[in-house]
């Protein structure tokens, strides 16, 4: 797992899994129940994706938002979640079973602790989306992420940039405190790097 920009509540989620092992084992053993719960669990999961792309304004670029939605519904992403939560301890699933089981797990988590369900997925989405590499072909707008988080926390972000002695500089202030200061050749490049650094430091 890559470095966390925002910590996923793994400890709380693992504690939840241990507390509700009997409910989880039930959907492992009963295929019909797992299938039924997966249908509703998937709908709750998809709604969390919608909240995520709306909150961080990812949906303003339709093509890019579709790529993000596809990624968050991909086996690659689900594999990361399986590893993080050690879900393979319940059973060795094949690809199609893993998706069904994870959606069914979403149903259990949502019904038993909706707050944790929302917290876990929003933090997971933010972490994995923010740490995607260029090969994913997904555009990450670090500025939009930072401003959305700042607004949610009543923080004021301000930029300061320009050129001095033929060198570009870019600074970000949070509530008047300088948080990021970079120098380079291009303000455009520095802006992206600066917001990425701000997110990484934990706004």
C-alpha positions as CSV (number, residue, x, y, z in Angstrom):
1,X,0.0,0.0,0.0
2,X,1.3,3.4,-0.9
3,X,1.9,6.2,1.6
4,X,-1.4,7.4,3.0
5,X,-2.3,11.0,2.3
6,X,-5.3,10.4,4.6
7,X,-5.4,7.4,6.9
8,X,-8.0,4.8,6.0
9,X,-9.7,3.7,9.3
10,X,-8.3,0.2,8.9
11,X,-8.2,-0.5,12.7
12,X,-11.8,0.3,13.2
13,X,-12.9,-1.6,10.1
14,X,-10.8,-4.7,11.2
15,X,-12.4,-4.4,14.6
16,X,-15.8,-4.4,13.0
17,X,-15.0,-7.5,11.0
18,X,-13.9,-9.3,14.2
19,X,-17.1,-8.2,15.9
20,X,-19.4,-9.4,13.2
21,X,-17.6,-12.5,12.0
22,X,-20.8,-14.6,12.3
23,X,-22.7,-12.2,9.9
24,X,-19.8,-12.3,7.4
25,X,-19.4,-16.1,7.6
26,X,-23.1,-16.3,6.9
27,X,-22.7,-14.6,3.5
28,X,-19.6,-16.8,2.8
29,X,-21.6,-20.0,3.4
30,X,-25.0,-19.0,2.0
31,X,-24.6,-18.3,-1.8
32,X,-28.2,-17.1,-2.2
33,X,-27.9,-14.7,0.8
34,X,-24.5,-13.4,-0.5
35,X,-26.1,-12.8,-3.9
36,X,-29.1,-10.9,-2.5
37,X,-27.0,-8.8,-0.1
38,X,-24.5,-8.0,-2.9
39,X,-27.2,-6.4,-5.0
40,X,-28.1,-3.9,-2.3
41,X,-24.5,-3.6,-1.1
42,X,-23.4,-2.6,-4.6
43,X,-26.1,0.1,-4.7
44,X,-24.8,1.6,-1.4
45,X,-21.2,1.3,-2.7
46,X,-22.0,3.1,-6.0
47,X,-23.7,5.9,-4.1
48,X,-20.5,6.4,-2.1
49,X,-18.6,6.7,-5.4
50,X,-21.1,9.4,-6.6
51,X,-20.6,11.3,-3.3
52,X,-16.8,11.1,-3.8
53,X,-16.7,12.4,-7.4
54,X,-19.2,15.1,-6.6
55,X,-17.4,16.3,-3.5
56,X,-14.0,16.6,-5.2
57,X,-15.5,17.9,-8.4
58,X,-14.2,15.0,-10.4
59,X,-17.5,14.9,-12.2
60,X,-16.9,18.2,-14.0
61,X,-14.8,16.2,-16.5
62,X,-17.1,13.5,-17.8
63,X,-14.5,11.4,-19.5
64,X,-12.2,11.5,-16.5
65,X,-15.0,10.8,-14.0
66,X,-15.9,7.7,-16.0
67,X,-12.4,6.4,-15.7
68,X,-12.4,7.0,-12.0
69,X,-15.7,5.2,-11.6
70,X,-14.4,2.3,-13.7
71,X,-11.2,2.1,-11.6
72,X,-13.2,2.1,-8.3
73,X,-15.3,-0.7,-9.6
74,X,-12.3,-2.7,-11.0
75,X,-10.8,-5.9,-9.8
76,X,-7.5,-4.1,-9.3
77,X,-9.0,-1.8,-6.7
78,X,-11.0,-4.6,-5.0
79,X,-7.8,-6.6,-4.7
80,X,-6.2,-3.7,-2.8
81,X,-9.2,-3.6,-0.4
82,X,-9.1,-7.4,0.0
83,X,-5.5,-7.2,1.0
84,X,-6.0,-4.2,3.3
85,X,-8.8,-6.0,5.2
86,X,-7.4,-9.5,4.9
87,X,-10.8,-10.7,3.5
88,X,-9.2,-13.8,2.0
89,X,-9.1,-15.3,5.5
90,X,-12.8,-16.2,5.1
91,X,-12.4,-18.0,1.8
92,X,-10.4,-18.2,-1.3
93,X,-12.6,-16.5,-3.8
94,X,-12.3,-16.3,-7.6
95,X,-12.6,-12.9,-9.4
96,X,-16.3,-12.8,-9.8
97,X,-16.9,-14.2,-6.3
98,X,-14.6,-11.5,-4.8
99,X,-16.7,-8.7,-6.3
100,X,-19.9,-10.3,-5.1
101,X,-18.5,-11.0,-1.6
102,X,-17.2,-7.4,-1.3
103,X,-20.6,-5.9,-2.3
104,X,-22.2,-8.3,0.2
105,X,-19.7,-7.2,2.9
106,X,-20.7,-3.6,2.0
107,X,-24.3,-4.5,2.8
108,X,-23.3,-5.8,6.3
109,X,-21.1,-2.8,7.1
110,X,-23.7,-0.3,5.9
111,X,-26.5,-2.0,7.9
112,X,-24.5,-2.4,11.1
113,X,-22.4,0.8,11.1
114,X,-23.3,3.3,8.4
115,X,-20.9,5.9,9.7
116,X,-18.0,3.6,9.5
117,X,-19.1,2.4,6.0
118,X,-19.1,6.0,4.7
119,X,-15.8,6.9,6.5
120,X,-14.0,3.8,5.3
121,X,-15.0,4.2,1.6
122,X,-14.5,7.9,1.3
123,X,-11.0,7.7,2.9
124,X,-10.1,4.6,0.7
125,X,-11.3,6.4,-2.4
126,X,-9.3,9.5,-1.6
127,X,-6.1,7.5,-0.7
128,X,-6.1,5.2,-3.8
129,X,-7.3,7.9,-6.2
130,X,-4.6,10.4,-5.0
131,X,-1.8,7.9,-5.3
132,X,-2.6,6.6,-8.8
133,X,0.4,6.7,-11.2
134,X,0.5,8.1,-14.7
135,X,-0.1,4.7,-16.3
136,X,-3.6,4.8,-15.0
137,X,-4.5,7.5,-17.5
138,X,-6.6,9.2,-14.9
139,X,-6.2,13.0,-14.3
140,X,-5.9,14.0,-10.7
141,X,-6.7,17.6,-9.8
142,X,-4.9,18.1,-6.6
143,X,-6.0,21.7,-6.4
144,X,-9.7,20.8,-6.4
145,X,-9.1,18.1,-3.8
146,X,-7.3,20.6,-1.5
147,X,-10.0,23.3,-1.9
148,X,-12.8,20.8,-1.2
149,X,-11.1,19.6,1.9
150,X,-10.3,23.2,3.0
151,X,-13.9,24.3,2.5
152,X,-15.2,21.3,4.5
153,X,-12.9,22.2,7.4
154,X,-13.4,26.0,7.2
155,X,-9.8,26.7,6.2
156,X,-8.7,29.5,3.9
157,X,-6.2,28.7,1.1
158,X,-4.3,31.4,-0.7
159,X,-1.6,31.2,-3.4
160,X,1.4,33.4,-3.9
161,X,3.4,33.0,-7.1
162,X,5.6,34.8,-9.6
163,X,9.1,35.1,-10.9
164,X,12.2,36.3,-9.1
165,X,15.7,36.4,-10.6
166,X,14.5,34.4,-13.7
167,X,13.1,31.6,-11.4
168,X,9.5,30.8,-10.8
169,X,8.1,30.4,-7.3
170,X,4.8,29.1,-5.9
171,X,3.6,29.2,-2.3
172,X,0.4,28.0,-0.6
173,X,-0.8,29.5,2.7
174,X,-3.4,27.8,4.9
175,X,-5.1,30.3,7.3
176,X,-2.2,32.7,6.7
177,X,0.5,30.1,7.5
178,X,2.9,29.1,4.7
179,X,2.6,25.4,4.1
180,X,4.3,24.9,0.8
181,X,7.0,26.8,-1.0
182,X,8.5,25.6,-4.3
183,X,10.9,27.0,-6.9
184,X,11.3,26.0,-10.5
185,X,11.0,26.9,-14.2
186,X,7.2,26.8,-14.7
187,X,4.4,28.2,-12.4
188,X,2.0,25.8,-14.0
189,X,4.1,22.8,-13.1
190,X,4.8,24.2,-9.6
191,X,1.1,24.7,-8.9
192,X,0.3,21.0,-9.5
193,X,3.3,20.0,-7.4
194,X,2.5,22.4,-4.6
195,X,-1.1,21.1,-4.2
196,X,0.1,17.6,-4.3
197,X,2.6,18.4,-1.6
198,X,-0.1,20.1,0.5
199,X,-2.3,17.1,0.2
200,X,0.5,14.8,1.1
201,X,1.4,16.8,4.2
202,X,-2.2,16.6,5.4
203,X,-4.2,19.7,5.0
